[in-house]
Amino acid sequence: MTSLVVISHLRWDFVYQRPQQLMSRLAVRHPVVFVEEPVPGAERAWLERHSPCAGLTVLRMHLPGHAHGFHDEHMADLGELLNGYLRDQRIDDYLLWFYTPLAFPLADALTPRGMVYDCMDELAAFDFAPPALIERENAMFDAVDLVFTGGRSLYESKRSRHADVHCFPSSVDHGHFGRRNVEDHPDQLALARPRLGYYGVIDERLDMSLVAAVADAHPEWQVVMVGPVVKIDPASLPQRANVHWMGQRRYDELPAFLAGWDVCLMPFALNASTRFISPTKTLEYLAAGKPVVSTPVHDVVQQYAAVVPIAASPAEFLTACESILAWNEAERFGFEVAAAAVVAATSWDRTATAMHALLRRFDDVNGTATTFQQTFEVEVIP
């Protein structure tokens, strides 16, 4: 069975998102080797591994040196450790699957059956993006066989750069988030109602002034912020008696936090780092039956404006939250019906199945990629 060697800038035990959702499912059909970005500062190069689910092995490489990420300083050691692992495990039939262009030099010493680039973000637009990222992405587009994108905006941006680009927007795990009668999370039980909540990475993509404005306008509202703080100074987070920073939580804890929220927030800043995002949490919030208010992120406006109020200013954001909290029974029921219809249109199971159909083009008896000329109508675009 052809393996997937997946090279990711995100750690498996970081926020549970697209790579984990897809690979945990594809591992049923393809053994997955998930290669995290290296951990610097080791006395010697060594390999840590663990198996978080059936069919999937996570490799974490500890390397000398102090550079972070897939830096050139690490490439020789990374290649040696990865090749050694593949050789020891007798993995010689595999596809390379990249989440970051920075790791693309690793392909030089490998012999995959084919290569896939799953472009889940416009990484070059993020704060502190390495200058080499754009150059290496250009090289990837010239070399890979398949490109997937994590949203419609990314698809429109990348579709002209490769002959075979497919749009697979963020989806949802119905079984995880669609459960009802979930008990409130004990860490927020003591908080008064109403509660307005956000979960996800807390970084330059969030509008902290908007979070502060929501809290200041209604001191009786409790604003619950769940997630790791990354790339920004924690001291810059707005501190209010009614704003509660809960830190990073496990994926299995999120439904319990959602259970105790009256409105879900997507207070994204409108900047270069949010131009191409397709927030996974949109469908997760809706699957839990929770109303959502969002700033005008392009993919959210395009796909979910019929059920998610879009607020272009702090005043509009507050008005939308106030309106939801004032819903009568009929209004709430109407929302729940509309939200259920949106969520039913997609799932991570469907997305993984559609991706697997595209991967089957590599299944030929000679061990070389077969080129298909027809267009595959399997993109999942709600």
N, C-alpha and C positions, 0 to 999 in steps of 0.2 A: 504494500500500500504506500503510495507516494506521501512522504512527510511534508509538513510545512515548517520551514525554518523562518521564524518571525523575529525581526529585529526592531526593537521598540525603544523610543526615548522615555516611555512611561513604564514605571515599575508595576508588576502585577498587583502588588498589595497597596498601591496608591489608590486614588479614587477609581471606583469600578465603573468603567465606561466602555466605549466602542471596542477597543482591542479585546478586553476580557469577555464582553458579550459574544463577540464573533468567534473567538478562538475556543472558548469553552464548548461551543456548538460544533464548530468544524472538527474539533478533536474526536468527535464520534466517528468521523469518516476518514480523517487524515491524522496520524500522530503529529503532534505539534511540539516543536522545540521553540520556546519563547525566550529570546535573548534580550535581557534588559541592558540599559546603558551601564557602563562599568562603574565600580566603586573605587575611587582613587585612594592613595595613601597607604597601600599595603606594603609589607616588607618584601613580599615576593608575589608573583602572579599565581593565583589559584582560583579554582572554580567551585562555587557554591551552587547546589541545585536542590529543587524540591518539586513536588507534584501536587498542585492545588486541586486538581480534578482529574478524572480518568482520561488517559490519552494525552496528557499535557505535562511537559517538563519545563520548568523555569530555570534558566541559567543566569546566575549573577556572577560576574567576573570581577574579582578583586585584583587591582593592578598597582604597581609602583607608580610614582609620579603624583602630581597634584592637579593636573588639568581635569576639568569636569566634562562629562558627556562623551560623545564619540569624537574625541580630539585626535589629531594626527599622531600625537605622542603615544596614543594607546593602540594604534591600528595593528602594529606587528604582534603585540601580545594578544590582542583580541583574536586575530586571525589564527594564531598558533593554538590558543585554547579551544576555539570553536572547531577548527579542523581536527584537533586531537579528540574532542568529544564525538564528533560525527564518525571518525574512524573507529574509535573504541566501541561505539554502539552499532557499528556496521550500517550506518545511515548513508547510503550512496544514491538513493532515488528520492529527490526532494525538490521542492519549489522554494525560492527565496521570496519572502514577503516583507516589505519595508514599510515602517511607519515614519521614518525620518531619513531624509536625504543625506544627513551628516554621516550615516553609517555606510553609505554606498561603496566606499573604497573596499569594504570587506568582500564585495563580490569578486574582486580581482583574483582572489586565491581560491574561489569556490567553483564547483561545477554543477550548478542547479539544472534541472530540467526546464525551468522557466522562471520568470521573475514578475512579481506583482508589486505595485505601489498603491497602498491604501492611504490616500491623502485625506486625513480627517480634519486638518486645520491648515491655515495659511501660516505656517510656522515662522516664515520670514518677517511677518508683521508683528510678532510678539516682542516684548521688551527683551533686550539683551540677546537677540538672535545673532549667532555667529555669522560673520561676513561670508564664510564659505558655503552657507546653506543654499543660496540661490544658484551658485555655480554647480553645486552637486545635484541639485534638483534638475537643472538643465541636462546634465549628463544622464540622470535616471530616465528622463523622458525619451532619450535617444536609445536606451538600452532595454527597458522593461517591456514585457509582452502585454500586460494588462494594467490599466489604471482605474481605481475606484475613487470616488470622491464622497465625502461625508455630508454633503448638502448641495442644494441647487446652486447657490452662489459660487461655490467652489467648482462645480461642474461647468458653469458658464465661463469661469476663469481659465479652466484647464482643458476644455474640450478641443481647442484648436492646437494643442501642443502634442497630441498623440493621436494615433489613428484608432485607438480602441479604449475610450474612456466611458465609464458607466457610473451613473449617479445612484448612490445608495445612502439616502439621508438617515439621520439618527432615527432609531426605532425604539421599541419598548418591550420589556419583559412583562407580559400580561399577568402571569402567575405570581410574580413578585409584588407588583404594585397594584394589581386589580383586586386584591383581597379586601373584604369589608369586615367590620367588627374587629379591627386590629386595636389592641390596647395602646393607650397613650404612652409615650416614652417616659420612663420615671424621672429623667433629668429635666423635664419641663412640666411635670405634674403640678408643681407649686405655682406656676405662672398663671396670672389672670387671663381672661379672655376679653376681647378677641386676640388671637395670635396670628401674626403674619410671618411667613417663613421662607427661607431660601436655603438650599443646600447645593454644594458644588465647590470647586476651587475658588478661593478668594484671592484675586490678583488684580492686575491692571485692567481687566475686562469689566470690573464692577464700578459703578458710579457711587462712590462712598458719600458724596454730598447728597445724592438722592436718598440713600438709606437714612442719613441724618435728618433730612427734611421730613420724611415719613414719620420718624420717631418724634420729632419736635412738634409736628402739627397735631399729633394725637398722643399725648403722654399716657393715655389709658390703653393704647395699643401696645402689645408686646411683640417686638421684632426679634425673631429667632434666626440666627445665622449659623449654619452648620457647614463646616468644611475647613480644610487646611489653608493657612495663609502662606502664599508663595510669591516671591519676588517683590513684595512690598513690605514696608516697615510695619510691624504689628502696632507700633505706637501711633500710626496714622489712622487706625480704624476709629470711627466715631464711638465715643464712650458716652453712653446715656443709661439712666436707670432702667429704661425699658428696651434696651438693645442687649441681646444676650449672645455672646460669641461662644459657641459650643465646641469648636475645634473639629478635627477630622473624626468621622465615625465610620463604622463598618457599613458595608452595603446592606447587610441584613437588618441594620437599625433604622434605615431610612423610612420604611413604611410606618414605623411607630411614631417617628417625628411628624410625618405627614398626617397621621390620624388626628393629631391635636392642633392642626392649623386650620384657620378659617379662610385665609387667602394665601396663595403661593406667589412669591415675588420673583421676577426676573429683571432686576434693576441694572441692566447692562449699560455701560458707557457706550457712546457711539464714537469709536475711534478705529484706528487701523487694525487693532487686534480683534475687533468684533465684526469687521466688515464681512467676513466669510463664515462666521460660526453658524452652526445648526444645533442649538442646545438640546442635548438628550433629555434634559429634565422637563422640557415642555410636555412631551407625551407621558412621562412618568407622573407628573402632577395630575394630568387629565385622567390617566388610568386610575388613579386613586380617588377620582371623583371630586377633585379640588379645583376651584376656580383660580385662574391665573391672571396676573397683570404684567405686561411686558413693555419695555421701551421698544422703539421701532427698529429692532434688528431685522435685517432684510429677509432672511429665511423665515422668521417667525411671522412677519407681515404677510409674506407670500403664501405660506401654507396654513396658518392657523388664525388669521385675523377674524374669521367668522365665529370663533369660539373664545379667543383670547383678546381682551381689550388691549389696544395699543395706545400708549401714552407718550407723547412727544415732549412733555414738560413735567416738572414736579407737580404743578397744579393739576394737570390732567391725570397723573399717576395717583394722586391723592383722591381725586374725584372718582376714579374707577374703583379704587379700594372701598371708598365710602358707599358707592352704589351696590357693590357686591354684598357688603355687610348688611345692607338694608333690604336685600331681596325678600320677597314673600315666597310662600311655598310653591306657587305656580312658576315663578321665575327660576327658582332653584331647580325644579323638576325639568324645565325647558333646557337649562344649561346641561344637566346631567345626561339628557337624551342626546343633545348635540355633541357633547364631549365623548360619549360612548361611541358614536358613529365615527368620529375622527380617529379614535384610538383603534377601532376595529379594522381600519384600513391597512394596518401594517403590524409587524412584529419582528423581533430579532430572529425568530425561527424562520420566517419567510425570507428575510434578508440573507441569512446564512445559506439557505437552500438555493436561492438565486445565484449567490456567489459560487457555490459549489458547482452549479450547472456550467458556469463559465470556466471553472478550473478543469472541467472534464476535457477541454480541448487539448490538454497536455497528456491525455491517456492514450498513447499509441504504443504499439509493441516494440518499436525501435528505441524508445526512451528519449525521443526528441520531440519537441513541440510541434503539434499540428496546427497549421494556420487555417482558420475558418473564415470564409469570405462573407457569410451571411451576417446580418445584424441580429443580435440576441435581444429579444424584447422581454427582458426579465428585470429591468431596473425597477426598484421599489421607490416610487415617487408619489407620496400621498397628495 
